[in-house]
């Protein structure tokens, strides 16, 4: 990667980190998700900031073109984020289904039988 590309990636990570922190302060993003995104940024910044480190990692994995390693690692992190969000969504869907069933049962118990109704 060229120096310009390294600087661009560093700036993008800083802007993304600032945006995540802004969302947390505005209570639009929970801190556990902010921590996930900030961790990904912290793990990728050294590879973008230090070309020799990226080249060393690429050599260890047998990759000839170092930016490919960076792209692969970034895509791998995003894969883990998507899996985590899928797990979280499944867990929340299960909770919502259980709550809806419980609410239905509570409402059914609260309705008096039709013969016991008092009009007037």
Secondary structure, DSSP 8 states (H G I E B T S, - for coil): --HHHHHHHHHHHHHHHHHHHHHHHTTSS-HHHHHHHHHHHHHHHHHHH-HHHHHHHHHHHT-SSHHHHHHHHHHHHHHHHHHHHHHHHHHHHHHHHHHHHHHHHHHHHHS--GGG----
